[in-house]
Amino acid sequence: MPSSDAQRLQNCRPGASAGQIESCDEEASRLANARTQTTMLSDGWRLVKTRDTTSNAEIVSVMHVADISKSDINLAGLSLRCGQDGLQAVLILLQPLPRASRPSVVMKAEAKTFEVEAAVVQGGEALLLPGLESKLANGAWQAAGELSVEIAASPSPIQGVIPIRGLAGALRSLPPNCLTK
């Protein structure tokens, strides 16, 4: 972060005045928007490009929000992002899970079921789903309309539905090397 950004955020700490908090919120929002570029794709998908604050590398992902009429409030959506080893599938949560937990996640699309032990990442607000990326990128799941999700979280499970219609087109928006690693 450039020093001018650091100076503007230096008073952003617990115990700040109401005016300082409002100023901090506005500055943090401005900085986040400056590092993120979002493009709407078809069928509700979004292509998101973000700059990593530590390495300044570009992070590219396609995302879809959960169907709020069919989902618990804690399930925000699905992100398919380009990682160091290729495509990664990540469920985004609104309430963090304990970092040490390894919740079981069951996903269903049409008659196909996939179960995996998820890794809790990003401060507990995301679940990395090893193996799901290949089902979504290469499988018959691309023809499905929605993905039902059940996370064995404690104290109560998190359930929901994420529309995945248009997945094939969304994946074509990612860099080609992301899908071939």
C-alpha positions as CSV (number, residue, x, y, z in Angstrom):
1,M,0.0,0.0,0.0
2,P,1.5,3.4,-0.9
3,S,2.4,5.6,2.0
4,S,-0.4,8.1,1.3
5,D,-2.9,5.2,1.6
6,A,-1.3,4.1,4.8
7,Q,-1.4,7.7,6.2
8,R,-5.2,8.0,5.4
9,L,-5.9,4.7,7.2
10,Q,-3.6,5.2,10.2
11,N,-6.4,6.3,12.4
12,C,-8.5,3.3,11.5
13,R,-8.3,1.3,14.8
14,P,-10.6,0.3,17.6
15,G,-11.7,3.3,19.7
16,A,-11.7,5.7,16.7
17,S,-14.3,8.5,16.7
18,A,-17.5,8.1,14.6
19,G,-16.2,10.6,12.1
20,Q,-12.9,8.7,11.8
21,I,-14.7,5.4,11.4
22,E,-16.9,6.8,8.6
23,S,-13.8,8.2,6.9
24,C,-12.0,4.9,7.3
25,D,-14.9,3.0,5.8
26,E,-15.0,5.4,2.8
27,E,-11.2,5.1,2.2
28,A,-11.2,1.3,2.6
29,S,-14.1,1.0,0.1
30,R,-12.2,3.3,-2.3
31,L,-9.1,1.2,-2.1
32,A,-11.0,-2.0,-2.5
33,N,-12.7,-0.7,-5.6
34,A,-9.4,0.6,-7.0
35,R,-8.0,-2.9,-6.8
36,T,-11.1,-4.7,-8.2
37,Q,-12.6,-4.8,-11.6
38,T,-15.9,-6.6,-12.2
39,T,-17.5,-7.5,-15.5
40,M,-21.0,-8.9,-15.7
41,L,-21.2,-12.1,-17.8
42,S,-24.3,-13.9,-18.9
43,D,-26.6,-15.9,-16.5
44,G,-25.6,-13.9,-13.5
45,W,-21.9,-14.8,-13.5
46,R,-19.3,-12.1,-12.8
47,L,-15.7,-12.0,-13.9
48,V,-13.6,-10.4,-11.1
49,K,-10.1,-9.2,-11.4
50,T,-8.4,-8.2,-8.2
51,R,-4.9,-7.1,-7.2
52,D,-3.3,-9.0,-4.4
53,T,-2.2,-6.4,-1.8
54,T,1.0,-8.2,-0.9
55,S,2.3,-9.4,-4.3
56,N,0.4,-7.1,-6.6
57,A,-0.4,-10.1,-8.7
58,E,-3.7,-10.2,-10.5
59,I,-6.2,-12.7,-9.2
60,V,-8.9,-13.7,-11.7
61,S,-12.1,-15.5,-10.9
62,V,-15.7,-16.1,-12.0
63,M,-18.3,-15.9,-9.3
64,H,-22.0,-16.5,-8.9
65,V,-24.1,-15.5,-5.8
66,A,-26.3,-18.1,-4.1
67,D,-30.1,-18.1,-4.7
68,I,-31.2,-16.2,-1.6
69,S,-34.8,-17.7,-1.8
70,K,-33.3,-21.2,-1.5
71,S,-30.3,-20.7,0.7
72,D,-29.3,-20.0,4.3
73,I,-28.2,-16.5,4.9
74,N,-24.6,-17.6,5.6
75,L,-24.0,-19.0,2.0
76,A,-22.9,-16.1,-0.2
77,G,-21.9,-17.9,-3.4
78,L,-19.4,-19.8,-5.5
79,S,-16.0,-18.6,-6.8
80,L,-13.9,-20.4,-9.4
81,R,-10.5,-18.7,-9.3
82,C,-7.2,-19.1,-10.9
83,G,-4.7,-20.3,-8.3
84,Q,-1.0,-21.2,-8.5
85,D,-1.9,-24.8,-9.4
86,G,-4.8,-23.9,-11.8
87,L,-8.5,-23.6,-11.2
88,Q,-9.8,-23.6,-7.6
89,A,-13.4,-23.9,-6.5
90,V,-14.3,-21.9,-3.4
91,L,-17.6,-21.4,-1.5
92,I,-17.9,-18.0,0.0
93,L,-19.5,-17.6,3.4
94,L,-20.8,-14.6,5.3
95,Q,-20.1,-15.9,8.8
96,P,-16.6,-17.3,9.3
97,L,-16.0,-21.0,10.3
98,P,-13.1,-21.9,12.7
99,R,-9.9,-22.1,10.7
100,A,-9.0,-25.5,12.1
101,S,-12.3,-27.1,11.1
102,R,-12.5,-29.3,8.0
103,P,-16.2,-29.5,7.2
104,S,-17.7,-32.1,4.9
105,V,-19.4,-30.5,1.9
106,V,-21.9,-32.3,-0.2
107,M,-22.8,-30.9,-3.6
108,K,-25.5,-32.1,-6.1
109,A,-26.1,-31.1,-9.6
110,E,-28.9,-33.0,-11.4
111,A,-28.4,-36.7,-10.4
112,K,-24.6,-36.3,-9.7
113,T,-23.3,-36.0,-6.1
114,F,-19.9,-34.9,-5.0
115,E,-18.6,-35.0,-1.4
116,V,-15.4,-33.5,-0.2
117,E,-13.7,-32.4,3.0
118,A,-13.2,-28.6,2.6
119,A,-10.3,-26.5,3.8
120,V,-11.3,-23.3,5.6
121,V,-9.4,-20.4,4.1
122,Q,-9.4,-16.6,3.9
123,G,-10.0,-16.0,7.6
124,G,-12.7,-18.6,7.7
125,E,-15.0,-16.9,5.2
126,A,-14.2,-19.3,2.3
127,L,-14.1,-23.1,1.8
128,L,-11.6,-24.5,-0.7
129,L,-13.2,-27.5,-2.3
130,P,-10.5,-29.8,-3.8
131,G,-11.6,-31.8,-6.7
132,L,-14.8,-29.8,-7.4
133,E,-13.0,-27.7,-10.0
134,S,-12.5,-30.6,-12.3
135,K,-16.2,-31.6,-12.0
136,L,-17.3,-28.1,-12.9
137,A,-14.7,-27.4,-15.6
138,N,-14.6,-30.7,-17.4
139,G,-17.8,-32.6,-16.6
140,A,-21.4,-32.9,-17.4
141,W,-22.1,-30.5,-14.5
142,Q,-21.7,-27.6,-17.0
143,A,-25.2,-28.5,-18.4
144,A,-26.8,-28.3,-14.9
145,G,-28.9,-25.3,-13.9
146,E,-28.1,-25.3,-10.2
147,L,-25.8,-26.7,-7.6
148,S,-27.2,-27.6,-4.2
149,V,-24.8,-27.3,-1.3
150,E,-24.8,-28.7,2.2
151,I,-22.0,-27.8,4.6
152,A,-21.7,-29.8,7.8
153,A,-20.8,-26.7,9.8
154,S,-21.2,-26.5,13.6
155,P,-23.4,-25.6,15.4
156,S,-25.8,-26.0,12.4
157,P,-25.3,-27.0,8.8
158,I,-25.4,-24.4,6.0
159,Q,-27.5,-25.3,3.0
160,G,-28.3,-23.5,-0.2
161,V,-28.5,-23.4,-4.0
162,I,-26.2,-21.7,-6.4
163,P,-27.3,-21.2,-10.0
164,I,-24.6,-22.5,-12.3
165,R,-26.4,-22.1,-15.7
166,G,-24.0,-20.6,-18.1
167,L,-21.0,-22.1,-16.4
168,A,-19.2,-23.1,-19.6
169,G,-19.4,-19.5,-20.9
170,A,-18.1,-18.1,-17.6
171,L,-15.2,-20.5,-17.6
172,R,-14.2,-19.4,-21.1
173,S,-13.7,-15.9,-19.6
174,L,-10.8,-17.1,-17.5
175,P,-7.3,-17.1,-18.8
176,P,-6.6,-20.2,-20.8
177,N,-3.6,-21.2,-18.7
178,C,-5.9,-21.3,-15.6
179,L,-7.8,-24.3,-17.0
180,T,-4.9,-26.2,-18.4
181,K,-2.7,-26.5,-15.2
